[in-house]
């Protein structure tokens, strides 16, 4: 009986370690809505009400454009916590990552996440370099979204 339990545990660990990415539009549809997708990008609207929290989910590498001021807490899959403050129109690059989100503010948070599909190019120091990862069409989409978000 113990050996059956042992092998069941081993199987469960292996199965979960090879589980597919947790697409936020599928596992967190309350907070993430797919607006546009093609072979190059995935454009997702982000909405968190005041003090709302998410479950664990993945993002492909990309740019997030904050539409309003916010104070967020990101907790990665290893428990590392990082607080983020955003300003309206601010754009930030994120390499692929997995996390939970908590809106620490008393107002809702709105943003647009533009995920870049395919291989993410890296710079000389090994960090993700969004300028080399985007083709011309993607650069135009990102530039238009950034321009539209400025007051």
N, C-alpha and C positions, 0 to 999 in steps of 0.2 A: 504494500500500500504506500509506504514512504517513497519508494522508487517511482511510482506513478505520479505522486505529487511533485517530486523533484523534477521529473521530465516535463510535467505540465508547466511548472514554473519556468524552466529553461525555454520551452517553446514560447510562452507568453513574453518573456524578455526579448527573445529574438524577433518575434513578430512585431513588437512595438518599436524596436530599434530600427526596423526597416519600413515603418509606417510612412505613408506619403505626407507631404507638407500639409499643414493645417491652414488652407486658404481662408483668409479672414472673411471673404464674402460668403463662404459656405458655413463656417463654424460660428461666425459672429455677424449674422445678417442684420441684427438690430443696429450695429455700429458701422458696418461697411457695406456699401452698395456699388456694384459694378456699373460704371457709366459707359465705358468703351474698352474694347479689347481687339487687338490684332496680333500678328506674329511678332511685333516689335515691342508693344507696350500694353500695360493694363492700367486703366485710369479708374480710380476708386474714390467715391465720396466717403468721407469719414465724419461721423457724428457721435459725440458722447454727451449725454445730458449731464447736468451738475452731479458730481460725486458718483457717476456710473463707473463700473469696472467691467473688464472683459475677461474672457478665459484665455488660455494659452493659444497663440496662433502664430503663423509665419508670414513674413513679407519677403517678396523678391526684392533685390536691391533697387533703389529708386529715389525719387525726390518727393518730399512732402511739402506742400504749400499750405501754411496756416491761414485761415480766413479771418480768424479773430484771436484775441489775446487768450492765453490759457496757461494753466499750471498743471502738468501731468506727471505721473509717476510711472516709469517703465520698470518692470521686473522681468529679467531674462530667465531662461529655463534652468539656470544654475542658482537662482535666487539673488543675483546681483541687482541692486536697485539704483536707478538714476532718475533724478527729477529734471524735468525739462520745462522751461518757460518759453512760450512762443508769443510773437507779435503778429498783428495782421499783415499779410503779404510776405511774411518771412518764408524763405525756402531753405530746406536742409537736405543734404544727401545722406542716405543710410545704405550701407551694404546689406546683403541678405541677413535677416535676423528673426529670432523667435522671442516673443515676449507676451506679457500681460500688461494692460493699460489701466490706470485709474485716473479719472479726472478729479483733481483735488480742488477745483474751483467751484464757486457758487453759480456759475453760468455754464451754458453748453459750450462745447468745443466743436468747431467745424474746420475741415481741411480737405485737401485733395491729395491723394497719393498716386504718383505716376511711377509704376513699377516697370523697370526695363528688363525685357525678356532676353534670354540667351546668355552667353558668357559675359560676365562682368570683367572688364579689363582692369588691371591693377597698375598703379604707378610704380616708380622706382623703389619706394619704401614699402611696397606690398599693400598699401591702402587702395581701396576702390577709387578709380578715377572715372567719374561719370562722363567727362568730355570725350574719352576715347571709346566708351561703351555705347554711345548713341550714334545712330546714323543721322543723316541730314533731316529726314522726315520727322524723326523723334525729337531732334533739337528744335524744330519749328513748333511742334505741338507743345513742348515744355515752355518755350519762349512765349507762345500765345497765352497759355494758362497763367504764367507769371505776370504778363502784362495786364491781363483781365482782372487779376486779384489786387492790383495796386489801386489805391483810392484816387 
